[in-house]
Amino acid sequence: MIKKKIVLLALFLLIGLTIFPHVSAATISNLSVPTTVRLNEKVSVSGNFDDGNQFILCRFLVYDISTGFPVDRWSDEYTFSIGTFYAEKIITEPPYYRGDDFNIVVTCGDAQADGNFTASQPVSLAQPIQSNWEYFFNQNNLDAGMLFAAMLGAVVIIILSLLFVIKKGGQLAR
């Protein structure tokens, strides 16, 4: 009778451990978030996830502190084999407006940590112009621009050729 109770108790304990989630003591430490980030520049977040497991997925959510609403979700990143994580994103207007404060919440497994940063004025007024200039002269954008120009040129040449043929045809018909 006692053996049956012990076996039954062990069975319930085993079922309870497999069905219900275990309590984890994992923590995120050394979270590094810059306090001020200029618009059109990268903000990088790094830290350590202290869990025995390797390659845990970490989520990065950014909240507007004044409203409490989420404004951006960065791509999820796995921890490295030594337990560290790193993510970066270029801060652009919108959704990051200059002068606003933001809270980035990092969640790895069931551990969570957060840090605040402020979006600030670009280095100079010429920085957006320079960014646009770099965008327009990026090789991928140049390829698309040249394809567009070639199509537009082909249409113009076809129209001019038709007008030439019509004009010469009218002169020959006389």
KEMI-270964 format. One record per residue (C-alpha): x, y, z. Coordinates in steps of 0.5 Angstrom, whole numbers, padded with zeros to 4 digits, always signed. Layout:
BEGIN
XYZ/...
# end
This chain:
BEGIN
+0000+0000+0000/+0006+0005+0002/+0009+0003-0004/+0003+0005-0009/+0003+0011-0005/+0010+0013-0007/+0010+0011-0014/+0003+0015-0015/+0006+0021-0011/+0013+0020-0016/+0008+0020-0022/+0004+0026-0020/+0011+0030-0019/+0014+0027-0025/+0007+0029-0029/+0007+0036-0026/+0015+0038-0028/+0013+0036-0035/+0007+0040-0036/+0008+0046-0032/+0014+0051-0034/+0020+0051-0029/+0022+0057-0026/+0028+0060-0029/+0034+0064-0025/+0036+0067-0032/+0038+0074-0032/+0040+0079-0037/+0046+0083-0034/+0051+0089-0037/+0045+0092-0041/+0048+0097-0045/+0044+0102-0049/+0047+0109-0051/+0043+0115-0047/+0043+0119-0053/+0042+0117-0061/+0042+0122-0066/+0037+0121-0072/+0040+0117-0078/+0045+0114-0074/+0045+0107-0071/+0043+0105-0064/+0046+0099-0061/+0044+0095-0055/+0048+0089-0052/+0049+0085-0046/+0049+0078-0043/+0044+0073-0042/+0046+0069-0036/+0043+0062-0038/+0046+0055-0038/+0043+0055-0045/+0046+0057-0052/+0043+0061-0058/+0037+0063-0054/+0032+0068-0058/+0032+0075-0056/+0026+0080-0057/+0027+0088-0058/+0021+0092-0057/+0022+0100-0057/+0016+0104-0053/+0015+0111-0053/+0016+0113-0046/+0011+0119-0046/+0005+0115-0049/+0007+0108-0047/+0006+0105-0054/+0010+0101-0058/+0013+0104-0063/+0018+0099-0066/+0020+0092-0066/+0027+0090-0068/+0029+0084-0071/+0030+0078-0066/+0037+0076-0065/+0040+0070-0062/+0045+0070-0057/+0052+0068-0058/+0055+0062-0056/+0058+0065-0050/+0051+0068-0048/+0052+0075-0050/+0047+0079-0055/+0047+0085-0060/+0042+0089-0064/+0043+0095-0068/+0038+0099-0072/+0038+0106-0075/+0034+0111-0072/+0030+0115-0077/+0024+0120-0077/+0019+0117-0076/+0017+0113-0071/+0023+0116-0067/+0022+0124-0067/+0028+0128-0064/+0027+0130-0057/+0023+0124-0055/+0025+0119-0050/+0024+0112-0052/+0025+0105-0047/+0028+0099-0051/+0025+0093-0047/+0030+0086-0049/+0027+0080-0047/+0031+0073-0048/+0027+0067-0046/+0023+0069-0040/+0028+0074-0037/+0027+0082-0039/+0031+0088-0038/+0030+0095-0041/+0034+0102-0042/+0032+0109-0044/+0035+0113-0050/+0033+0120-0053/+0033+0121-0060/+0037+0128-0061/+0038+0133-0067/+0043+0130-0073/+0050+0133-0073/+0048+0138-0078/+0043+0141-0082/+0047+0138-0088/+0046+0131-0085/+0039+0129-0088/+0042+0132-0095/+0048+0128-0094/+0044+0121-0093/+0039+0123-0099/+0045+0124-0103/+0048+0117-0101/+0042+0114-0102/+0041+0116-0109/+0048+0114-0111/+0048+0107-0108/+0049+0102-0113/+0042+0098-0112/+0039+0105-0113/+0043+0107-0119/+0041+0100-0122/+0034+0102-0121/+0035+0109-0124/+0038+0107-0130/+0033+0102-0132/+0028+0107-0131/+0032+0112-0135/+0033+0107-0141/+0025+0105-0141/+0024+0112-0141/+0029+0113-0147/+0026+0108-0151/+0019+0111-0150/+0022+0117-0153/+0025+0114-0158/+0019+0110-0161/+0015+0116-0160/+0020+0121-0164/+0021+0115-0169/+0014+0115-0171/+0013+0122-0171/+0019+0122-0176/+0016+0116-0180/+0009+0120-0181/+0012+0126-0183/+0017+0123-0188/+0011+0119-0190/+0007+0125-0191/+0012+0128-0195/+0013+0122-0200/+0005+0122-0201/+0005+0128-0204/
# end
